[in-house]
Amino acid sequence: MAFEGLAERLQGTLNKIRGKGKVSEQDVKEMMREVRLALLEADVNFKVVKDFIARVKERAVGADVFESLTPGQQVIKIVNEELTALMGGEQSKIAVAPKSPTVVMMVGLQGAGKTTTTGKLANHLRKKHNRNPLMVAADIYRPAAIKQLETLGKQLNMPVFSMGDQVSPVEIAREALAKAKEEHNDYVLIDTAGRLHVDEDLMGELDEIKELAKPDEILLVVDAMTGQDAVNVAESFNERLGITGVVLTKLDGDTRGGAALSVKAVTDTPIKFAGMGEKVDQLEPFHPDRMASRILGMGDVLTLIEKAQTNVDEARAKELERKMRTNELTFDDFLEQLGQVRNMGPLDELLNMMPGAGKMKGLKNVQVDDKQIGQIEAIVRSMTKAEKEDPSILNASRRRRIAKGSGTSIQDVNRLIKQFGEMKKMMKQMSGMQQKGKKKKGGLGNMKFPFM
């Protein structure tokens, strides 16, 4: 998970000062030393770290902090605000041209995920903004790129314009724009060629496409896994083309996060989107404030709510809530819920969006892989309708049959049935408490997810 190491270091450092009733200049100095090391280890640009530390220190040693009732919390608030500012301050939305179509040039080095990102962006524009984009295959040097974009187009049921690999990219762009006007496409996404490194041939060609297409957006796609190199690439492209935004790919991977924290400060160009997985729907608008909150362990409730609204049917959710209250939840209901949660993204990522989840006993470092979830689905689907509705009839012979039918062991089946029963009890209790408005003592430490 991106920022994991940085998040742990920063949260550990800030926790030392969080509850302090009095904060001295020495406390701030020591904390800033730790923060500086954490940022450098995350591969954040050295100059960016230096400026960030200077700004936080200047604000944190002011009289309004030292004399406040909660100086520790004030310092953390300053770090959060400066971290947000470092990544752009506020969300930068994709451009909308005054006259259709809006032209977007997708640029970047080979291997950054440019073609996949073009498909993801087209999907995002259609689903979230009700747009009708045309994808343009203008990478003629890598025939696989043309085929890849055409495959994405079929998968998404969206138009792709291509003229093969024997026509110049400039001509392809020209014809694509004419086609978009003819077909009333309101966005044109041009997937341009990349190279293994920045060179004159690449930039010359991109200059020509820019001159012809007059794009409203030039989005640079960079691989967050490359760390500081991603910032250097962004700087080179920006100097030559004047990019309008950055898309960071593989931000869900094992990356230290330095690129995300550096690229805005170095290029003065906002991060507009972040690729959070390989699937076509795993492209998210980049919110600096939400990302800062996640890094500092404050959660990201807004993104969690948005994911739930997108993936959960409200009427069905109310019906499930009723079933929880009356203890009528069935394995079919459970399977449906599991599918909806799965669509929202990996469970460990969802937990990271809950404020303070990292500190909850039993929830830290939770990881659930697709194999485990697939196993659960296989077990439930091997049950009869009557067994799903009334697990109490699951005697030994029925459990043996389910284990055989799902390719699992009897122990796996027993464990799931037991945990499903515990979950039903827990949900009934929680629902009851919610109705009465009471708070339960203790935490979530002993709660077990039914698929753990």
N, C-alpha and C positions, 0 to 999 in steps of 0.2 A: 504494500500500500504506500502511495506517495506520501512523503513528509513524515513517515512513521518515526524514524530516528530523530528528526528535528523536533517533532511534536513531543516525544518523550523527554528530550533534553530541556526544551523550553518549559514544559509543564512542571518538571522537577525543580527547575530553577525558580519559577514564579511561585511555586507552592511554599518555598522558604520565606517569602516576603508577604504572602497573601494575608495571613491573619495578624500581622504585626500591628500593634497599637501605635508604635513609634518607628519611623524609618529615618535613618541617618544618611548623610551623603556617602559615607563609607559603605553602607548597605547597598545603595544604588550602584556604586562603583563596582562592587564585587559581583552584583547581579549582571551588570552590563558585560563584565569580563566573560561570564558563563554564556550569556546570550551571543556574544561575539564568536566564541568558539563553536557554539552550536550551529550558527549560520555558516561559518567557514567550512565546517564538516559537511554541511548540506550542499556544498559546492556553489554557494552564493558568491557572486562577483565581489572581489575584495573592496573595490571603491564603493559599491552599493552597501556593504556591511559597515564600512567606516562612516558613511553619511547617515545611515540608519541609527547606529549607536549614538552618534553626536546629537541627532534630533531628539531621541528618547531621553538621553541624559540631560539635555538642556531643559526639557519640559519637566522631567522627574525631580529635579533638585530645586524647583520653585517653591516659594513659601506656601502657595495654595495647596501643594501636595503635603508638605511636612506638617502643616497646621490643620489638615483635614481630620475628620473623625476616623476615616478608614484609609490611611496613607498607603497601605499595602495594596488595597483594591484600586486606588487611584493610579498607582504605578502600572498595574496590570492593564487598566483601561487605556493608559497611554501607549503601552506596547501593542495592544490590539488595534488602536487607531492608526498607529504608524505602520504596522504590518499591512493593514488594509490599504493605506495610502501607497505603500511600496508596490502593491500589486495593481494599482490603478484607481483606487478609491471607490469607484462605483461601476456597475455593469455597463459595458460598452456594447450596444446592440448593433446588429448587422444593418447596413445602409439600405434605404429604400429610395430609388431614383425618382425624381419628380415626374419623369416620363418613362413608361415601361418600354423595354425590360430593364431591370437592374442587372448590370454586368459584374460578375465576380471572377477575378483571376485567382486560381489556386496555384501557388508557387512553392518551391522547396526543393531540397536535395532528394536524390533517389533513396528510397527505403524509409522515408519519414512517415509514410502512410497517406500520401497525398490523394491517390485515387480512391482509396477506401473512405477518406474524409469527405471527398466530393460527394460520394453516395450518401454518406451520413448527413451531410448538410442539406442535400436535396430532400431527404426524408424528413429532417427537422423542419424545413421551410413549409413542407406540405402539411405535416401533422400539427405543428404549433402555430403556424401563421396562415394556413389555408392558401398557400401559394401553389403555382403550377410551373415548377422549374424545368429547364432543359439542360441536361448534362452534355458537355462537349468533350469528345476524346481527341485532344490535340497533342498527345504524347506519341509521336510517330516513331521514336527511336526505340521504344520498348513495346513491341507488338502485344505482349502480354497485358500491358496497361489498357489498350483498346478493348481487348477481350474481357478484361476484368470489369471495366466500366459498363460494357454491354451486359455482362452477367448480372451486375448490380441493378441495372435498369430493369431487366426481366424480373429479378427478385422483388423489386419495389413496385413493379408495374408503372415505370416512369420512362419518359422518352430520353434516348441517348442519340446525339448526332455524331456520326463518324464518316470519314471518307477514306478509311484505310491508312496505310503508312507510306504511300507514294505521293501524297499531296502535302504542300508546305503547311505548317501550323498556322501561319498568317492567313492563308487562303481558307483553311478549315474554319478559323474564327470568323472570317468575313461571311462565309456561307451560313454558318450557324446563326449569326445575328439576323440574317435575312429570314431564315427558317423560323426563328423565334417570333419575329414580328408577324409572319404569316400565320403561325399556329397560336398566336396570342399567349405565348409563355411570358410570365412576368419576371422570371429570373433566368439568367444564363450563367451556368457555372462552367468555366473553362479549365479543364484539367491539363495543365501544361507539363512539358517535359522537365525532368530533373537530371542532375549529374551526381557523380560520387563526391564532387567538391565544387565550389564556386569557381567558374571560369568565364572567359570572355565570350566564348561561343554561346553559352547558356544565357548570359545576360543580354547579349546582342539580340538573340531571338525573342526574349521576353520583352525587351524594349520595343521591338517591332509589333508584337501582339498588343502591347499597351497603347502604342500610337494609333493602331487601327481600331481596337475595341473601346478605347477610352473607358476603362472599368471604373465603376463606382466604389469597388472594394478590391484591394489586392491583399489576399489573405496568405500569410506565410505559414506553412505547415511544418512544425519542427517536432522532433522526437525528444520528449522530456527525459528519456533514458540517457541521452548524450550529455546531459549536465551543462557544464560551462561552454562546451562546443556549440550547443544550441543557441546560446547568447551571441557567440561570435558569428554564426551563420545569419542570425537575425540582423545583426549590425551590418553585415555585408550586403544583404538584400535590401535593407532599408536605405543605405547610402545610394544604391544604384536605381532602385525602382520607386522608393517612397511608399513602403507598405502601409496599409491602413489598419491592419490587425494581425494577430497571431493566433494560430490554433495549436495547442499543445496536445500531442498524441501520447498514448501509453502512460497517462498520469495515474492510472490504476496500478501500474507495475511497481517493481522494486526500485523506485527512483528516489533520489535524495531531495528533489524538489527545488534545487538551486535555480534551474531555468525559469520556473514560474515566479520566483522571487526576484529575479534579476532582469528579465527581458523588458519589462515595462520601464524600469529606471534607466537602462542602458540605451534603449531605442526611442523612448517616449511614445511607444506604440502599444495600445491596449491588447491584452489577451481577451479574445472574444469568445472562444470555445475551448473546451477540454474534452479529449477523447478518453472515456472511462472504461473502455472494453472493446472487444472486437466486433460485437453485434452492431447492426445498422442503426439501432435506436440508442446506442451508448455514446451519444455526443451531447454534452451539456453546455448551456451558456455559462460563462465564467463569471462568478460573483466574488469579487475580492473580499468583501466583508464576511461572506459565509465561509470562504476558505480560511481566512484569518481565525475565525471562531473555531473551526475544526482543528487547526494547528494548535491552538491554545487550549483545546479540550473543552470548549464551551458549547460544542455541538453545532448542528445545522438544521434546526427544526423546520425552517421554511422549505428547504430542499426535500426533506423527508415528507412534509405535507404535500408538496407538489407531486412527488413520486406516487404517494398514496392516491391522490385525486386522479392521476392519470391511469393507474392500474386497478383501482378498486371500485366496483360498482356500488353506488351509495345505497340503493334500495336493497341490494343483496346484503350489504353490510349491516343494515338495520335488522333484517331478518335473522342474520347470524347472531347479532347482539341479543335478540329475543330468545333464541335457542340456548345461548350461554346462560341467560338468567334462569331459564326453566330446565336446564340440564338436559336438553334434547339434542345436543350436538352429535352428529354422526360422523363416521369415517369419510363419507362422501363430502360433507361440509369441510372437514379437515383437509381433504385432498384439494378442494377448490381454493381454500385459503392458502395452502402451500404453494399452489400455482401462482396466485396473485402476488405473494411475497417474493417468489422467485423472479417474477417479471420486474419487480422493483429494483433488483440488483442483489449482489452478494450480501449475506446476512452480516458479515463483519463490517462492511461499509455502512449498512443501515445503522448498526449499533454505534459506529463512530459519529453519526449525526445526532445521537441522543446526548444532551448535555450531561457531562459527568459520567458517562457510561464506562469510560476507561478506568474509573476508580471503583466501580461496583465489583464486589467479589463474585467470581464466577463468570463475569462478562468480558473480562480483559482477554485479549488474544483469542476470542472465539473464532473458529474457522469451520465452516461447513462446506464440504465439496459436493459437486454435482453427483458423485457416485453415491454418497450417503442419501441424498434426497431421492435419487433414482431408485435406490433400494427400498425406501419407504413407499414410494409410489407403486412399485412392483408388488409389495406385500398387500397393500390396500386393494389393488386391482385384482388380486388373487382371491379376494373374499367374495362371498355371495351377497346379494342385496340385503338379505335378512341379517347376515353377520355384520355388515357395515352399520346397519341401523341399531342392532342390539348386540354389542360385543360380549354380553354375559353368556351367550350361547356357544362361545368359542371354547369347546372342550379340547382335550388332548388330540383326538383324531382329526378334528377340524384344523387345529394348529399345524399338525404334521402335513396335512394336505396343502395348506397355504404356503408353508415353507418350501415344499417341493415345487409347487406351482410358480413361486416367485424366485426360485434359485437362491434362497437364503437358508439360514439355519433356524431351528426351532427357538433357539435363544434370541435371535434377532426378532422373531415374531412376538415372543413373550415380552421382550423389552418394549417394543412399540405399543403393545396392548396395555402394558402397565403404565407407561408414560402418558398414553392417551387418557387413561382414567385419571391420572394425577392432574393432567392439564385441565380436564373438565371440572374437577373439584376446584382447582385454583381459579379458573375463569368464573365459576359460579360465585366464589368468595369475593373476587375482585369486583364483579358486577354488583353484588349485594352491597359492598362497601361504597361503591360509586352512588348507588341509589340512596343510601343513608347519609352520604356525605362524610363518612368517617375515614380516618387515616389509620392504616395498619402499622403497628410497630415493627421495627426491623427493616431489612432491605430486601434486595432481590437475590441475595447470595445463594439461597437454597433452591431458587427456581431453576428448573431444567427445561430447556426447549425440547419438544417431543422428538426432534430429529437429532438430538445430541447423543 
